[in-house]
């Protein structure tokens, strides 16, 4: 009897696989590659810091100079204006492209096709020389009407509007058709459907490419230096044309671009997370 009870109270034998230790797979190749990358990155950083040809003391001296900060301010202002106006035009073009009217669709398609097919530099030079085609507009001389900054705003805005139109159109098309039909069944007008139902959901698809466009526009504003707009790049060019310190002044512009784009990247992350709430895509 006691033998039977002892046998009944004995623990069940563990399965064979439970006795085997779990050992993580060794990734020797990955760790070796990571170590090699870190070593190369460290050597590259060390060479940049210690190379006297970079003239870091000159970089520090001009980094917060009045001319550079003024150029940086114009660059930031130009970026903000171009993005706001560009997305205003792009949103209108996207709505026209999705319209049932074939004429409106054709106009929107033609605008996007034309401005995406011509280089931005050509567009800027065309607007800069618009006086050769139209010396006067409404009795006003175009030379006095369109200065370098106005030309930069017009050229960049029209260019960005074409790309923004495709970004907004893609975001609108990403919204499930059932959402729009549900809003129609509730009796919501077209404008309220767009602002209350379609656009908030479309923002999840619009924000990532829009953030990339913002960063691209910030860097792309440097092209306005060819028409003598005193942005960040043109400001450092004026300095090194006077001092012949080309490398350190270009580094000043480079570091400022890196800093600003990094801040914009962080902002884009939080905006994306805001619009991804409730979808399981927030990170």
N, C-alpha and C positions, 0 to 999 in steps of 0.2 A: 504493500500500500504506500509506504513512504517512498519507495523507488519510483512508483507511478507519479506521486505528487512532485517529486524532485524533477522528474522528466518533463512534467507539464509546466512547471515554473521556470524552466531553463529558457534563456532568450533564443529567439529564432536565429539561425545562422545568417550572417550578412551575405548579401549577394557578392559574387566574385569581383564585380567592377567597383564596389564600394571600398574594397581594401586597397585599390590602386591609387597612388597619389596623383593629384592633378597638377601637372607641370605646364606653365605657359610656354607657348612655342618661342623658341629663340629666334630673334630677328637680327642676327649679326650683321647682315648686309645693310639693313636699314640704318642701324646705329653707326656703322662705319661711314656710310654716305653722309649721315647727319653731321658726324664729327668732321669729315672732310670739308663740308659746306661751311661749318662754323670757323674752321681754320682759315679757309680762303676769304671768308667775309672779314675776319679779324685782320688778316694781312692787308686786304684792300682798304679797310678803315684806317689802319695804322699808316699806310702809305699816303693816304689823303691828308691825315692830320699832321704828319711830320714833313710832308713835302713843302719846302719853302717857296716853291713856285706858285702855290696857291695864295700866298700872301694873306693869311688869315687875319693879320693885324689890320690890313687895309679893309678887309671885309667887315671887321668889327667897327672900324671908324666910319664907314659909309652906310652901315646897315640901318641906322635910324636917322640918317641925315634928312634935312628938310626936303630936298629934291626927291629923294627916294620915297619918303612917306607921302608926299603930294602925288607922285605917280601911282603909288599903291592905292591911295584913296580914289583916284580917277578910275583905276582898273576895277575896284570893287563896285563903284557906282555904275560903271558901264555894264558890268556883269548883271547887276540887279535889274537895271532898266531893260536890258535886252531880254532877260529871261521872262520878266513880267509881260512885256509887250509881245514877245515871241509866243508865249503860251496863250495869250489872249487871241492872237491871230490864229494860232494852231487849233484852239478849241472851236473857233468859228468855222475854220476850214474842215475840221473833222465832222462837225454837225452837217455842213453842206455836203460832204462826201457821203454821208449816210442818209441824205435826203431822198425822197421819192422823186424829186424833180430832176430829170436828166440834165437840164442846163446847169443847175447848181452843182451837180456831181461833176460835170465836165469842167466847170470853172475851177473847182477845188483840185481836181486831178491835174489840170494844166498848171496851176500855181506850184503844186508840190513837184511836179515833173521838171519844170523849168528851173526852180531855185535849187533843186538837188542835183541838177545836171551841170551847173556852172560853178566853177571854183569861187570861193568866197573872196579871194584876192581880186579876181576879175570883177566881181560885183562892186567891191569897194572902189576900185579904180574907175569903174563906169560912173558911179555916183559922184566921185570926186571931180570928174570931168563932164558932169551933166550940163554945165554952162555952154559947152560946145554945141549941144543939140538944142537946148532951150535957154537962150541968153536971158530971157525974162519970163516970169510966171506971174500973171495977174498984175503986171506993171512993176514987179519987184525983180531986181537983178538977182539971178541965182547965185552969183559969186558972193553977194552979201547975205543971201538967204541961207545957204548951206556952207557952214564952216566945217573944218575937219572933224570936230566932235559930232556935229549933226550928221555928217556923212557916215561916221562910224556907227552911230545909233541906227540910222536907216538901213545901212547895208547889213549889219549883224542881225537886226531884228527880222528883216525879211528872210534872211537865210535860216535863222533859227525857227521861224514860224513854219517853214516847210517840214522840218524834222519834228517839231512839236505836234504838228497835225497828225503825223503817223503814230506818234506815241499815244496821243489822246484817242485816236480812232481804235488802236489796238486795245486800249483799256476799256473802251465802251463795248467793243465786240466780245470782251472776256466776260461780261456780265451775262448770267444765265437768262435766256429768253423768258423763262417762266416768271422771273421777278418782274419783268416789264408787264407781262400779261396780268399778273396779280394786281399790280398798281392800276392797270386799266380797268380791271373789274371793280376796283374800289372807287372809280370815278375821278381819279387824279388827272389833272390836265397835263399836257405834254411838258410844259415848263417845270411843274412840280415833280413829275416823274423823273425828269433829268436831274434836277438839283437834289431831290430827296432820296431817290432810289438808285438811279444809274451811277451818278458821279461818285458818291461815297464808296460804292463797291468797286468801281473802276479804278479808284485811287490805289488799290493794292497792286494793280498791274502798271499804273502810270508812274508811281513814285520811283522805283528802281531805275528805269531808263531816264526819267527826268533828273534824278540825281547825277547820273553820268553825264547828261547834257549840261547840267550846271557846272560841273567840274571842267568839262570840255570847253564850255563858253569862257570860263575864267582864264584858261590857258590860251584859248583862241583869240582873246582880245589883244594879245601881243602882236597880232598881225596889223593892228591899226597903226603901228609905229611907221609903216611905209607911207602913211599919209600925214605924218608929223603930228599925230595925237600924242600928247605927253603922258602916256600910261607908264606903268612900271618899267617895261623894257626900254622904252624911248628915253626915260629919265636916266637910267644907268648908261645908256648909249651916249647921252650928252656929256656925262661925267667922264667916261673913258675916252671920248674923242678929245677931251681937254687934257686929261692926265696920262693917257696911253696905258692905263692899268686895266687892260681888257678882261683878263681872267678873274681877278677878284671882284670886279663890278658885275660880271655875269653871274658869279657865285652869289652875290647879294640878291639879284633877281631870282635865281634858282631857289635859294633858301626860303625867300618869301612865298614863292609859288607853292613850295612843298608844305610850308606851314598852313597856308590858307586852305589848300586842297585837303589837308589832313583834318582840319576843323570841319570843313564841309562834309567830309566822309563820315565823321562822327555824328553830325547832325542828320545826315541821310539815314544812318542806322536807326536812330531813335524815331524818325518819322515813319520809316518802314515798320518798325515794331508797333507804333501806334495804330497804323491802319491794318496790321495783321492780327489785332486782338480778336479773339473769338473764333479764329480760323485754324488754330493749332500751328500757325507759321511764325509766331513771335519768337524771337531769339534774343 
